[in-house]
Amino acid sequence: MTRKYFGTDGIRGRANGVITPDLALRVGQATGLAFRRGEHRHRVVIGKDTRLSGYMIENALVAGFTSVGMDVLLLGPMPTPAVAMLTRSMRSDLGVMISASHNAYEDNGIKLFGPDGYKLSDEVESEITRLIDSDLGKQLSASPALGRAKRIESADARYIEFAKRTLPRNLSLEGLRIVVDCANGAGYKVAPEALWELGAEVIAIGVEPDGFNINRDVGSTKPEALSQKVRELRADVGIALDGDADRVLIVDENGQVVDGDQLMGVIARSWQEDGLLSAPGIVATVMSNLGLERYLAGLGLSLARTAVGDRYVLEHMRANGFNLGGEQSGHIILSDYATTGDGLVAALQLLAVVKRKEKPVSEVCHCFEPLPQILKNVRYKQGRPLEEKPVVSAIKAAEQMLGESGRLVIRPSGTEPVIRVMAEGDDRDLVMRAVDEVVEAVAKAAA
């Protein structure tokens, strides 16, 4: 299958470099044609995060979709999971999120959802790629059949109500002082409002987007500001979203960061106790800590591992009947409620456990002691450094060094020209040496 445009999470790249108005126009036309099924009036919902380039890409997509006869419903700044939810709720044929997630403002991207709210399969992306490169001018709609575009003013309220309904009806967050960091991104309106409506005392940071400051020193990739604010205000918990609010990290009352592995452990145990797990285990990626796997085994639960990327986690969940999965980075997928990672809904599940147990977040969220895990990135310009003989030899030697009590994971990034080298095991010094030796070999091959 070609990967000319699509990566592991839609189309992503530098705004006005890779993601140009012309490309966005053609993506709108090609995707609209791919989802033209039946004689009904087709429509697409479009959300975006707060990047400056979102205006440019949004308008180009609108032109593309309307030119092939699709009506467009514009949601404005809206979390990725909200776009997926509203695609289904509003009986749309297609959903689009304009975002580069946790990347800096210079990048942007286009994520696509089918009418069921799920990300598209490789086969559908391949068909869209073929259409993008075809002569689209011959497939445009006649003048009377052009689409219309309008803004949906109720989108925020719809999503907030949806998120609140994922909790038990009688559960209140009253008594909790919560600092929420919205990364100056897509969740800057809805996340603080939802938490406040549920009864919490809410202090919001990262809620002043200016087109340039998304993810800049805030959010789940930069939780230091949140940790400081939690300690400063003696808050009970901090919640850090990323730029499109599909991932979340938690900060406990001491300012310590809680990653996605610990969150999955908390939710897995809670759901097991309540009989809510649809299968005796969860799904995570090859990057999740061995400590999580051992903790789950102690509960009689399995950990199925997939390639990195929430789409692969979700595919395995759907194929094998799991309803809980996610990534160490904070993509938590709760398929009883959502068709993709939802940072706010995952945070609410954690807060429900905190309220029920009436214990500090530091106690609730420390499920297991993580094994030493080292991750380093090696940037390369071209070629396939992982296929070079010295690199292959270094990888084999590192695997032997770690033995059966450790793991080595090496993978190219799906969004940038980087090789990620990760190892973990009981002996930190051994793990560090294994990573350094592989990184050195890859760096030489990539030079």
Order of alpha helices (4+ residues) and beta strands (2+ residues): beta-alpha-beta-alpha-beta-alpha-beta-beta-alpha-beta-alpha-beta-alpha-beta-alpha-beta-beta-beta-alpha-beta-alpha-beta-alpha-beta-beta-alpha-alpha-beta-alpha-beta-beta-alpha
